Every structure is written in C-alpha cells, then in structure tokens.
Amino acid sequence: MIQYQRHKEILDLLEIHRTLSIRRLARELFTSESTVRRDLTSLEQLGLIRRVYGGAVLAKYTNTDMPAFHREQENSEKKALIAARAATLIRDGMALFIDASTTASHLADHLGNYKDLTVVTNSLPLTEKLGELGRDHVRVFCTGGQFLPRNRAFAGASAIRTVEQFRADLFFFSSCGISLEGEISDFSEEETELRRAMLHRAATRVFLADDSKFGHSFLFRVCGREDCDYIVSNQPLPASLSSAQLQKT
C-alpha cells in the first residue's frame, strides 16, 4: 500500500473509532508499527491528527471529550513532577478542592505525607485512592452528581450544590489549555462549570499545566490567569504568562 493510501485509511479508521493504538492501526493496515509511526508523524505535521500515548486521535476531536485513559498516559512523568511541586503548598489541617483532571490526580501520591486534610473532589479515581489513606490523613468528600463515564468524573447542578457547602484553603485544577494571553479553557462544559464553582469557594487557586498546554485554546472558558494565585508547570512559563506572583516552579 502506498503512503497516500495508508494516510487515507488511517484517517478513515480514526473517523470511525475516534482513537486507535499504533498496534491496532498496524494490524488494520497490514503493515509494521514503525511505518504507522512515520505516517502518524506526517499526518500530525499536516494538522490532521494528534498523537496520544500509544496511538492517535483526529485533530478535530481535540476540542471534544478524549477518554480518560489516553489523558492519563499523556505526559505522565511531567504531570507527576507538577503534582510534586504543587504539593509543597499543602499544610496539615487544610481543606482542598481537587478537580478530576489527570494532572491533579497525581496529588494522591503526596497527601499521605500530611495529617487531618479534608479533600472535596469530583474525581472517582481520586476518591477511591484517597479512601485507602485512612482518616488520620484525609477525610474525603465526593461531589456526586451526573457521572461522566469517559472522564470518570462527576459534574452538574447537584455537584455544584455540594461544592457550595464548603470553603477550601487550596484549589488544585487543570484544563486542556492556556492561551498565551492567559485564558484557561477546556472542552467539557460540565466540568468547566464545576471548576468555576470551586474557584469561587477557594482562598488560593493553583493551576497545573504541563508545557504541552501552553498556547492552546478550547471551547469553554474556565478563568483567566489573573484568577490564579499560582501556575505550576514542569517548565518555566512562556514570557507572556510569566508573573512573579503567579508562577511556582
């Protein structure tokens, strides 16, 4: 099969399945995984697809709901580093809002180092992980609400009503992107609304973003950089986003 035909087949398969692994594409195309990788690189350079961990997604779906599994695997080492840096802001006895972003979920690896924390989250995986730490370390409140299976998260009006019953010392959150003008945005309308509620009920707001999110905008506006007290990343922020009172590295 010539390259043009393979590219067309890849795009057709992604149109049907939205995301596919390199192994699955190689099997469908009767070719090697190395050939598929080269094809995906070419298609990404043309702006037609986006590479994700172990596979690809059509570019037009990057503003839509990508399954949590793929987001968990993307840039996982960077996310772990960001969470470790962000955790230095925590103190014993604090109340925390933590959203359902895969970056914020890495905070679970650090909360066992503190005592008497209270965590309010809309993340099902985080709720389960924190439940294993024991009450001496953390009390966990799940927002409940409408369950979003692809994101393994809760959202909606009832989740917002739960958040409104709390005040938090810190709010840790992420999103799909932050533009170079400082606008933070996401593809999920439901989770965006919940993040806004958490922003309003937190004393200190901490935005977590690996460097792949710089310069990207999505459909729903979460907030502006001026609404954040810290922006924590794995790399120094772009010059247009840098601000001494915002950047935590």
Backbone hydrogen bonds, N-H to C=O, Kabsch-Sander energy under -0.5 kcal/mol:
donor,donor_aa,acceptor,acceptor_aa,energy
6,R,2,I,-2.1
7,H,3,Q,-2.8
8,K,4,Y,-2.1
9,E,5,Q,-2.5
10,I,6,R,-2.9
11,L,7,H,-2.4
12,D,8,K,-2.4
13,L,9,E,-2.6
14,L,10,I,-2.4
15,E,11,L,-1.8
16,I,12,D,-1.4
17,H,13,L,-2.7
18,R,14,L,-2.3
19,T,17,H,-2.7
20,L,56,A,-1.7
22,I,54,G,-2.9
25,L,21,S,-2.3
26,A,22,I,-2.6
27,R,23,R,-2.0
28,E,24,R,-2.5
29,L,25,L,-2.2
30,F,26,A,-0.8
31,T,26,A,-2.1
36,V,32,S,-1.9
37,R,33,E,-2.4
38,R,34,S,-1.9
39,D,35,T,-2.3
40,L,36,V,-2.8
41,T,37,R,-2.1
42,S,38,R,-2.0
43,L,39,D,-2.5
44,E,40,L,-2.4
45,Q,41,T,-2.1
46,L,42,S,-1.3
47,G,44,E,-1.4
48,L,43,L,-2.5
49,I,43,L,-0.8
50,R,57,V,-3.3
52,V,55,G,-1.7
55,G,52,V,-2.4
56,A,20,L,-2.0
57,V,50,R,-2.3
58,L,18,R,-1.0
59,A,48,L,-2.3
61,Y,58,L,-1.9
62,T,59,A,-1.9
64,T,61,Y,-1.6
66,M,64,T,-0.9
68,A,150,R,-2.9
70,H,67,P,-0.5
71,R,67,P,-1.6
72,E,68,A,-2.6
73,Q,69,F,-1.5
74,E,70,H,-1.6
76,S,73,Q,-1.1
79,K,75,N,-2.4
80,A,76,S,-2.2
81,L,77,E,-1.9
82,I,78,K,-2.4
83,A,79,K,-2.5
84,A,80,A,-2.0
85,R,81,L,-2.0
86,A,82,I,-2.8
87,A,83,A,-2.3
88,T,85,R,-1.1
89,L,86,A,-2.0
90,I,87,A,-1.6
93,G,115,K,-2.3
94,M,91,R,-1.6
96,L,118,T,-3.6
97,F,170,L,-2.7
98,I,120,V,-2.1
99,D,172,F,-2.1
105,S,101,S,-1.5
106,H,102,T,-0.6
106,H,103,T,-1.3
107,L,104,A,-2.0
108,A,105,S,-1.6
109,D,106,H,-1.5
110,H,107,L,-2.4
111,L,107,L,-1.2
113,N,110,H,-1.8
114,Y,111,L,-1.7
116,D,136,D,-2.3
117,L,137,H,-2.8
118,T,94,M,-2.1
119,V,139,R,-3.0
120,V,96,L,-2.9
121,T,141,F,-2.2
122,N,98,I,-0.7
124,L,122,N,-0.6
124,L,152,R,-2.0
127,T,123,S,-2.0
128,E,124,L,-2.1
129,K,125,P,-2.4
130,L,126,L,-2.8
131,G,127,T,-1.5
132,E,128,E,-0.5
132,E,129,K,-1.3
133,L,130,L,-1.5
134,G,130,L,-0.6
137,H,134,G,-1.3
138,V,134,G,-2.0
139,R,117,L,-2.7
141,F,119,V,-3.1
143,T,121,T,-2.2
146,Q,155,A,-2.5
148,L,153,A,-3.6
151,N,148,L,-1.0
152,R,148,L,-1.5
153,A,148,L,-1.4
154,F,122,N,-2.6
155,A,146,Q,-1.9
160,I,156,G,-2.0
161,R,157,A,-2.2
162,T,158,S,-1.6
163,V,159,A,-2.1
164,E,160,I,-2.0
165,Q,162,T,-1.8
166,F,163,V,-2.0
168,A,201,R,-2.5
169,D,95,A,-2.3
170,L,95,A,-1.6
171,F,204,T,-2.0
172,F,97,F,-2.7
173,F,171,F,-0.5
173,F,206,V,-2.2
176,C,185,S,-0.7
177,G,185,S,-1.6
178,I,213,K,-2.4
179,S,183,E,-2.6
182,G,179,S,-1.9
184,I,182,G,-0.6
184,I,223,C,-2.8
185,S,177,G,-2.3
186,D,220,F,-2.4
189,E,187,F,-0.7
192,T,188,S,-1.9
193,E,189,E,-2.0
194,L,190,E,-1.5
195,R,191,E,-2.4
196,R,192,T,-2.1
197,A,193,E,-1.7
198,M,194,L,-2.2
199,L,195,R,-2.5
200,H,196,R,-1.7
201,R,197,A,-0.8
201,R,198,M,-0.7
202,A,199,L,-0.9
203,A,168,A,-2.5
204,T,169,D,-1.0
206,V,171,F,-3.3
207,F,205,R,-0.5
207,F,230,Y,-2.7
208,L,173,F,-2.9
209,A,207,F,-0.5
209,A,232,V,-2.5
213,K,210,D,-2.2
214,F,211,D,-1.0
215,G,178,I,-2.4
216,H,178,I,-0.8
216,H,213,K,-1.3
220,F,186,D,-2.6
221,R,219,L,-0.5
222,V,184,I,-3.0
223,C,184,I,-1.2
225,R,182,G,-1.7
227,D,224,G,-2.0
228,C,225,R,-1.8
229,D,205,R,-2.2
230,Y,205,R,-1.7
231,I,246,L,-3.4
232,V,207,F,-3.0
233,S,231,I,-0.5
233,S,248,K,-0.6
241,L,238,P,-2.0
242,S,238,P,-1.4
246,L,243,S,-1.7
247,Q,243,S,-2.7
248,K,231,I,-2.1
